Amino acid sequence: MRARIVEFVRADPSAPITLAAMAQVAGMTPSSFVRSFKRSTGLTPHRFVVEQRVLAARKLLATSDLPLVEIALAVGFSSQSHFGVAFRAVTGESPARYRRLQRGQG
């Protein structure tokens, strides 16, 4: 189940990913999926999706000169503000600071 979900989430990070769609990929009802996913990963499905989007954003921040708003939208966040809050919650730093640190401009 987990491998199918990871593949589904990573396939197009900019696409809306709903709990219902994730449950369908896993072949479960949404409530059963949430319980099973949390038990097997330690994360809620939402937190997992956010972490996968931040992971994709980290790669773009380190390797591209795209503006932060474009990165936010490319990885599925609805706004740069939402992206910044989620990025900081996962990594402990802002996207701009992360980019500077990755480029040795700390």
C-alpha positions, -999 to 999 in steps of 0.1 A, spaced: 0 0 0 27 25 10 46 22 -22 15 28 -43 7 59 -22 42 73 -25 41 68 -62 7 84 -65 18 115 -44 51 119 -62 36 114 -97 23 150 -99 30 170 -68 12 201 -82 -21 181 -86 -47 183 -59 -44 152 -37 -75 142 -18 -79 117 10 -106 100 -11 -82 96 -40 -54 82 -17 -79 58 -2 -90 47 -36 -54 40 -47 -50 19 -15 -83 1 -22 -97 12 12 -124 34 26 -111 69 36 -115 62 74 -98 28 71 -71 43 50 -64 71 76 -61 46 104 -39 21 85 -17 48 70 -11 65 104 -3 31 120 22 21 93 39 55 88 34 74 120 21 103 98 -14 114 89 -20 113 51 -21 151 50 12 154 68 28 129 44 16 149 14 29 181 29 63 165 36 65 151 0 57 185 -14 84 201 8 109 174 -4 101 183 -40 104 220 -32 138 215 -15 151 200 -47 139 229 -67 152 254 -43 186 239 -44 188 235 -82 168 262 -98 164 300 -98 126 298 -100 109 324 -78 95 310 -46 59 316 -57 65 294 -88 81 267 -67 51 268 -43 27 263 -71 48 237 -89 48 214 -59 11 218 -50 8 246 -25 -20 271 -31 1 302 -23 36 313 -14 24 320 21 10 285 26 42 271 12 64 292 36 44 281 66 45 244 56 81 245 46 91 260 80 70 235 99 88 206 82 124 220 79 126 246 106 136 274 82 121 295 55 124 285 19 145 316 11 170 307 39 171 271 28 180 282 -7 207 305 6 222 278 28 222 253 -1 241 278 -22 266 286 5 253 320 10 241 314 46 
